[in-house]
Amino acid sequence: MMSVGIQGIGTAVPEHVVDQQMVRATVERVFGNRVPDLSRLLSVFEHDHIQTRRFVREPAWYAQDHGFAESNRVYAESACMLAERAARVACAGREHDIAAVVVVSTTGIMTPSLDATLIQRLGLSPHTVRVPVFGLGCAGGVAGLARAADISRSMNGAAVLMVAVEICSVTFRQSDVRTSNIVASSIFGDGAAAVVVSAAPHQVSIGNGISTLFADTHDIMGWDVLDDGLSVRFSRDIPSFVRSNIPDVLVHAYSTWNIDARDVSAVIAHPGGAKVLDAYAEATSLPTNTFAHARDTLRTHGNMSSASVLFVLDAWYNDPQRTHSGHALMAALGPGFSSELLLLTISP
């Protein structure tokens, strides 16, 4: 199999920095007496594993009802801006080399799709191959990178730009008094990340991805599309699901890749939450500090859905203390309910 690897990584975040107390105040203002046990639910803002996040608008904007059309307009405007910024960093002036673009996003709707705008803003060839991906949610960063590597190999190692961008904050709905909406408001943030891959010389190569869809699990995560927007769906205990199901998925993946679990020295995990990372540590039997980059990303940016795991990848890739040989595992969970794994190999 042709060796395709990482050529550049870029990230971008909006200007508005919020802490948990700022968001909590907005939630209290919006729901007031409409949620009988609101004071109990607000305890989700008291943990310290998320300290700051980035939003595309100031907190006061979210206290007003904007409707689906206006919220989606803000999504489209912000997603295009952040995607372009992240892509330019990843390309590092080599935009003329890009033969295909994969864009992953699940927090808004655009037709023409976001990749069409991105290609024109970056000045790419009008013949650039376009692959817009919607609906993978938090799993999209890993799946999107795997597809970008597949496409590069199919195009004789040509450069492929993969972008994940999510504007999670605009999905907050003032009409939704369910616990899941309040919990989501304490976790999610906005951001974009981009990766360029090709067969040009590289330090980290990208192997085959392993996708796993779990039967009868649609209720765990996703969107319910309502008149006033996208309503977040959370159900079941995701950390317990990880402990029960991911070990078998890993056994299958390691067997498919023909490696031993002991060959994996790093895990680049989507930081869906502190308890989810704890569960991944147990499932992989790796030390907690293996997930330090994921915890740092969660603490400073929250959960940015598909983009988050690429922020973790960026931190790991540029860490001067990372290992210089062996394998790293990228991992994320998403709607379906599904698991996405990707093997990275570090050249000595």
C-alpha positions as CSV (number, residue, x, y, z in Angstrom):
1,M,0.0,0.0,0.0
2,M,1.3,3.5,-0.9
3,S,2.5,5.4,2.1
4,V,0.5,8.6,2.6
5,G,1.2,10.9,5.5
6,I,0.7,14.2,7.2
7,Q,2.1,17.2,5.5
8,G,0.6,20.0,7.6
9,I,-2.0,20.7,10.3
10,G,-3.9,23.9,11.0
11,T,-6.5,25.0,13.6
12,A,-8.7,28.0,14.0
13,V,-11.1,29.3,16.7
14,P,-13.4,32.3,16.9
15,E,-12.6,35.3,19.0
16,H,-15.1,35.1,21.8
17,V,-13.6,33.3,24.8
18,V,-16.2,32.1,27.4
19,D,-15.8,30.4,30.8
20,Q,-18.3,28.1,32.5
21,Q,-19.7,30.8,34.7
22,M,-20.5,33.0,31.7
23,V,-22.4,30.2,30.0
24,R,-24.1,29.2,33.2
25,A,-25.4,32.8,33.6
26,T,-26.8,32.7,30.1
27,V,-28.5,29.3,30.7
28,E,-30.1,30.7,33.9
29,R,-31.3,33.7,32.1
30,V,-32.9,31.7,29.3
31,F,-34.6,29.0,31.3
32,G,-35.3,30.8,34.6
33,N,-38.3,29.1,36.2
34,R,-39.2,27.0,33.2
35,V,-37.0,24.1,34.4
36,P,-38.1,23.0,38.0
37,D,-34.8,21.4,38.8
38,L,-32.5,23.9,37.1
39,S,-30.4,24.6,40.1
40,R,-29.5,20.9,40.3
41,L,-28.7,20.7,36.5
42,L,-26.5,23.7,36.7
43,S,-24.0,21.6,38.6
44,V,-22.7,20.5,35.2
45,F,-20.9,23.8,35.0
46,E,-19.0,23.3,38.2
47,H,-16.4,20.7,37.0
48,D,-12.9,21.9,36.1
49,H,-12.1,19.6,33.1
50,I,-13.6,22.3,30.9
51,Q,-12.4,25.8,31.8
52,T,-12.8,27.9,28.6
53,R,-14.4,27.5,25.2
54,R,-14.7,29.6,22.0
55,F,-18.0,30.8,20.6
56,V,-18.7,32.6,17.3
57,R,-20.9,35.2,19.1
58,E,-20.9,36.9,22.5
59,P,-22.8,35.1,25.3
60,A,-25.7,37.6,25.2
61,W,-26.5,36.5,21.6
62,Y,-27.4,33.0,22.8
63,A,-29.9,34.4,25.3
64,Q,-32.1,35.5,22.4
65,D,-34.3,33.3,20.2
66,H,-33.0,33.5,16.6
67,G,-34.8,30.6,14.9
68,F,-33.3,28.0,12.6
69,A,-32.8,30.2,9.6
70,E,-30.8,32.9,11.5
71,S,-28.8,30.3,13.5
72,N,-27.9,28.4,10.3
73,R,-26.9,31.7,8.6
74,V,-24.4,32.3,11.4
75,Y,-23.2,28.7,11.1
76,A,-22.5,29.2,7.3
77,E,-20.8,32.5,7.8
78,S,-18.6,31.3,10.7
79,A,-17.8,27.8,9.3
80,C,-16.5,29.3,6.0
81,M,-14.3,31.8,7.8
82,L,-12.8,29.3,10.3
83,A,-12.4,26.6,7.7
84,E,-10.4,28.9,5.4
85,R,-8.2,30.0,8.3
86,A,-7.4,26.5,9.4
87,A,-6.8,25.4,5.8
88,R,-4.4,28.1,5.0
89,V,-2.3,27.1,8.0
90,A,-2.3,23.5,7.0
91,C,-1.5,24.2,3.3
92,A,1.4,26.6,4.3
93,G,1.3,28.3,0.9
94,R,1.0,25.0,-1.1
95,E,-2.6,25.5,-2.1
96,H,-1.7,24.9,-5.7
97,D,-0.8,21.3,-4.9
98,I,-4.3,20.4,-3.6
99,A,-6.1,17.9,-5.8
100,A,-9.1,17.0,-3.5
101,V,-10.9,18.5,-0.6
102,V,-12.8,16.6,2.1
103,V,-14.9,18.8,4.4
104,V,-16.6,17.3,7.5
105,S,-19.3,19.2,9.4
106,T,-22.6,18.3,11.2
107,T,-23.7,21.5,13.0
108,G,-25.4,23.3,10.0
109,I,-26.5,23.0,6.5
110,M,-25.1,24.5,3.3
111,T,-26.0,23.9,-0.4
112,P,-23.8,24.5,-2.3
113,S,-21.8,22.7,0.3
114,L,-19.0,24.3,2.3
115,D,-16.3,22.8,0.2
116,A,-17.4,24.8,-2.8
117,T,-16.9,28.1,-1.0
118,L,-13.6,26.9,0.5
119,I,-12.1,25.9,-2.9
120,Q,-12.9,29.3,-4.3
121,R,-11.6,31.3,-1.3
122,L,-8.4,29.3,-1.3
123,G,-7.9,29.8,-5.0
124,L,-7.8,26.0,-5.7
125,S,-8.2,24.5,-9.1
126,P,-11.8,24.5,-10.3
127,H,-11.3,20.8,-11.1
128,T,-10.6,20.0,-7.4
129,V,-12.4,16.8,-6.3
130,R,-15.0,17.6,-3.7
131,V,-16.2,15.3,-0.9
132,P,-18.6,17.0,1.6
133,V,-19.4,14.8,4.6
134,F,-22.4,15.3,6.9
135,G,-23.8,13.4,9.9
136,L,-20.7,11.8,11.4
137,G,-20.7,14.2,14.3
138,C,-17.8,13.7,16.8
139,A,-16.5,10.7,14.7
140,G,-16.1,12.9,11.7
141,G,-12.5,14.0,12.4
142,V,-11.1,10.5,12.4
143,A,-13.3,9.2,9.5
144,G,-12.6,12.3,7.4
145,L,-8.8,11.9,7.8
146,A,-9.1,8.2,6.8
147,R,-11.1,9.1,3.7
148,A,-8.6,11.8,2.8
149,A,-5.7,9.3,2.9
150,D,-7.8,6.8,0.9
151,I,-8.4,9.5,-1.8
152,S,-4.7,10.5,-1.9
153,R,-3.7,6.9,-2.4
154,S,-6.3,6.5,-5.2
155,M,-4.8,9.6,-6.9
156,N,-1.2,8.4,-6.9
157,G,-0.3,10.2,-3.7
158,A,-1.7,13.6,-4.6
159,A,-2.2,16.2,-1.9
160,V,-5.6,16.1,-0.3
161,L,-6.9,18.8,2.1
162,M,-9.2,17.6,4.9
163,V,-11.2,20.1,7.0
164,A,-13.4,19.6,10.0
165,V,-15.4,22.6,11.2
166,E,-18.2,22.8,13.7
167,I,-20.2,25.7,15.1
168,C,-21.8,23.8,17.9
169,S,-22.9,26.9,19.8
170,V,-25.6,27.9,17.3
171,T,-27.5,24.6,18.0
172,F,-28.4,25.8,21.5
173,R,-32.2,26.2,21.5
174,Q,-34.1,28.5,24.0
175,S,-37.2,26.3,23.5
176,D,-35.6,23.1,24.6
177,V,-35.9,22.6,28.3
178,R,-34.6,19.0,28.3
179,T,-31.5,18.0,30.3
180,S,-29.6,17.1,27.2
181,N,-29.7,20.7,25.9
182,I,-28.5,22.1,29.2
183,V,-25.7,19.5,29.4
184,A,-24.7,20.2,25.8
185,S,-24.4,23.9,26.6
186,S,-21.8,23.0,29.2
187,I,-19.6,21.0,26.9
188,F,-19.6,22.1,23.3
189,G,-17.5,24.8,21.6
190,D,-16.7,26.1,18.1
191,G,-13.6,25.5,16.0
192,A,-12.0,24.2,12.8
193,A,-9.0,22.1,12.0
194,A,-7.4,21.0,8.7
195,V,-4.9,18.4,7.7
196,V,-3.0,18.1,4.4
197,V,-2.0,14.5,3.4
198,S,0.0,13.2,0.5
199,A,2.8,10.7,-0.5
200,A,5.5,13.4,-0.3
201,P,8.1,12.7,2.4
202,H,6.5,12.6,5.9
203,Q,7.2,11.7,9.5
204,V,3.8,10.2,10.3
205,S,2.0,7.9,7.9
206,I,-1.7,7.2,7.9
207,G,-2.9,3.6,7.7
208,N,-6.3,2.1,7.2
209,G,-9.3,3.1,9.2
210,I,-11.6,0.8,11.1
211,S,-15.3,1.7,11.2
212,T,-17.7,0.0,13.5
213,L,-21.4,0.5,13.6
214,F,-23.2,-0.8,16.7
215,A,-26.7,-2.3,16.2
216,D,-29.8,-0.7,17.7
217,T,-28.0,2.3,19.1
218,H,-29.5,5.3,17.2
219,D,-30.8,6.7,20.5
220,I,-27.3,7.3,22.0
221,M,-26.3,10.4,20.0
222,G,-27.5,12.6,17.1
223,W,-29.8,15.3,16.0
224,D,-33.6,15.5,16.0
225,V,-34.6,18.1,13.3
226,L,-37.3,20.3,14.7
227,D,-39.0,23.5,13.3
228,D,-36.7,25.8,15.3
229,G,-33.4,23.9,14.8
230,L,-31.3,20.9,15.5
231,S,-32.2,19.3,18.9
232,V,-29.3,17.4,20.4
233,R,-29.8,13.7,21.3
234,F,-28.0,12.2,24.2
235,S,-28.9,8.9,25.8
236,R,-27.4,6.0,27.7
237,D,-24.1,6.0,29.6
238,I,-21.4,6.6,27.0
239,P,-18.5,5.9,29.3
240,S,-20.0,2.5,30.3
241,F,-20.6,1.8,26.6
242,V,-16.9,2.5,25.9
243,R,-15.8,0.1,28.7
244,S,-18.1,-2.7,27.5
245,N,-17.6,-2.4,23.7
246,I,-14.4,-0.7,22.7
247,P,-12.0,-3.5,24.0
248,D,-13.5,-5.9,21.4
249,V,-13.3,-3.2,18.7
250,L,-9.6,-2.7,19.5
251,V,-8.9,-6.5,19.3
252,H,-10.5,-6.5,15.9
253,A,-8.5,-3.4,14.8
254,Y,-5.2,-4.7,16.0
255,S,-5.7,-8.0,14.3
256,T,-6.7,-6.3,11.1
257,W,-3.6,-4.1,11.2
258,N,-1.4,-7.1,12.3
259,I,0.0,-5.3,15.3
260,D,0.1,-5.9,19.0
261,A,-1.6,-3.6,21.5
262,R,1.8,-3.1,23.1
263,D,3.0,-1.5,19.8
264,V,0.7,1.5,20.4
265,S,2.5,4.2,22.3
266,A,0.0,7.1,22.0
267,V,-3.8,7.5,21.7
268,I,-5.1,10.6,19.9
269,A,-8.7,10.4,21.2
270,H,-11.6,12.7,20.6
271,P,-12.2,14.5,24.0
272,G,-15.9,14.0,24.3
273,G,-15.7,14.4,28.0
274,A,-13.5,13.6,31.0
275,K,-15.3,10.4,31.8
276,V,-15.2,9.2,28.2
277,L,-11.4,9.7,28.3
278,D,-11.2,7.8,31.5
279,A,-13.1,5.0,29.9
280,Y,-10.8,4.9,26.9
281,A,-7.8,4.7,29.2
282,E,-9.4,1.6,30.8
283,A,-10.4,0.1,27.4
284,T,-6.8,0.5,26.0
285,S,-5.0,-0.4,29.3
286,L,-2.8,2.6,28.8
287,P,-1.7,5.2,31.5
288,T,-4.0,8.2,32.0
289,N,-1.2,10.5,31.0
290,T,-1.4,9.0,27.5
291,F,-4.4,11.1,27.1
292,A,-2.8,14.4,28.2
293,H,-3.2,16.2,24.9
294,A,-6.9,15.2,24.7
295,R,-7.5,16.5,28.3
296,D,-5.7,19.8,27.5
297,T,-7.8,20.3,24.4
298,L,-11.0,19.6,26.4
299,R,-9.9,22.0,29.2
300,T,-9.2,24.9,26.8
301,H,-11.7,24.4,24.0
302,G,-14.4,22.0,25.2
303,N,-15.9,19.5,22.8
304,M,-15.8,20.9,19.2
305,S,-17.3,17.7,17.8
306,S,-15.4,16.5,14.7
307,A,-12.7,19.2,14.9
308,S,-11.6,18.3,18.4
309,V,-9.6,15.2,17.6
310,L,-7.6,17.1,15.0
311,F,-6.7,19.7,17.7
312,V,-5.4,16.8,19.7
313,L,-3.6,15.5,16.7
314,D,-2.0,18.9,16.2
315,A,-0.8,19.0,19.8
316,W,0.6,15.5,19.6
317,Y,2.2,16.0,16.2
318,N,4.0,19.2,17.4
319,D,5.0,17.9,20.8
320,P,8.8,17.8,20.9
321,Q,8.6,15.0,23.5
322,R,6.4,12.6,21.4
323,T,7.8,9.2,20.5
324,H,9.7,9.1,17.2
325,S,8.8,5.5,16.2
326,G,6.0,3.0,16.6
327,H,2.3,3.5,16.3
328,A,-0.4,5.9,17.5
329,L,-4.1,5.3,17.6
330,M,-6.7,7.9,16.6
331,A,-10.1,7.2,18.1
332,A,-13.5,8.8,18.1
333,L,-17.2,7.9,18.7
334,G,-20.2,9.4,16.9
335,P,-23.8,9.0,15.9
336,G,-24.9,5.7,14.7
337,F,-23.7,4.8,17.4
338,S,-20.3,4.3,15.9
339,S,-16.6,4.0,16.5
340,E,-13.8,5.3,14.1
341,L,-10.2,4.2,14.6
342,L,-7.2,5.1,12.5
343,L,-3.6,3.8,12.7
344,L,-0.7,6.3,12.5
345,T,2.9,5.1,12.1
346,I,5.8,7.2,13.2
347,S,8.9,7.0,11.2
348,P,12.2,6.6,13.2
